[in-house]
Amino acid sequence: MTKRERIQATLGRKPVDRLPVAFWRHVPDVDHTARGLADAMLAFQRRWDLDLIKVMSSGVYCVEDWGCRVAYQGSPNGAKICTQHAIREVGDWTKLKQLDPEQGALGRELEALRLILNGRSDDVPVLHTVFTPLTIARKLAGERLAQDLQDHPAAVLAALDVITETVSRYAAAVVKTGAEGIFYASQDANPDMMSAANHAKFAMPYSRRVLDSFEGSPVWIMLHVHGQGIYFDQKATLPVAAINWHDRLTEPSLGEALKRFGGAAVGGLGEKDVLLKGPPSAVTAQAQDAVRQSGGTGVIVAPGCVLPLATPDENLAAAIKGVRG
């Protein structure tokens, strides 16, 4: 099977020659330019020959054009952060305006996507990362988001409308550019961020509006649900083809998720422990366990989130060995 055929069969819970395998890592030294990001993604794919490419844009690219100052400050997983938030007082929510997907940081990421699509050597699917509206709101405001949702909900909800429209327009540009899929990243569906009731009220409707904009589109969506104690069953009602989460850290397991969600489960590798610390034999065993949980299909073997920068190459090779033999 080709990579695209293998992924499409897995999404549909159909037989495959072997399970797909993928992982992804930030490149904070070079992701500030389209060429730097694209070259790093293509080199990583040439090195590992994975079954999909997840474009590893900076996790804060989505808020640069609204005024967040961003920088890499040494995070072990390579993530950049907002060193100054765009929303610093409640009145700032009203200042958000819709963004042009082809300009600024958004345009830079689309150019990187074009370079990656043009530079790949086979039919490997490329997924571009797009964040959910409430996740973006938190990146814009930081810790004050929760208080503003409580004290000034109308201001935040009006801003969420602007964010949602921008994300939908940007996602449409991603589709037009030619990506086969979108990695739809949610960092708001866990009790550390908000209650399940507030998540249902403030996150789900806006996430669904973005996804509804894909109706009739050829792209497929992999939803990433970040954190522990996640609201998996809420998220599983969204119209997505696959869900990725920290299955080695929080419920459900891969096998249980396949009973509670109709698409593909993406996980099986513990990025913070076994993948990072090894030994390689333990990584191989964990990958083999993911294959067993799959029953032979419906699972993309992958980490629950981004790889730490220090993840040893021998452990990544061991993960691939556990899937491909």
Secondary structure, 3 states (H helix, E strand, C coil): CCHHHHHHHHHCCCCCCCCCECCCCCCCCCCCCHHHHHHHHHHHHHHHCCCCEECCCCCCHHHHCCCCEEECCCCCCCCCEEEECCCCCHHHHHHCCCCCCCCHHHHHHHHHHHHHHHHCCCCCCEEEEEECHHHHHHHHHCCHHHHHHHHCHHHHHHHHHHHHHHHHHHHHHHHHHCCCEEEEEECCCCCCCCCHHHHHHHCHHHHHHHHHCCCCCCCEEEEEECCCCCCHHHHCCCCCCEEEECCCCCCCCHHHHHHHCCCEEEEEECCCCHHHHCCHHHHHHHHHHHHHHHCCCCEEEEECCCCCCCCCHHHHHHHHHHHHC
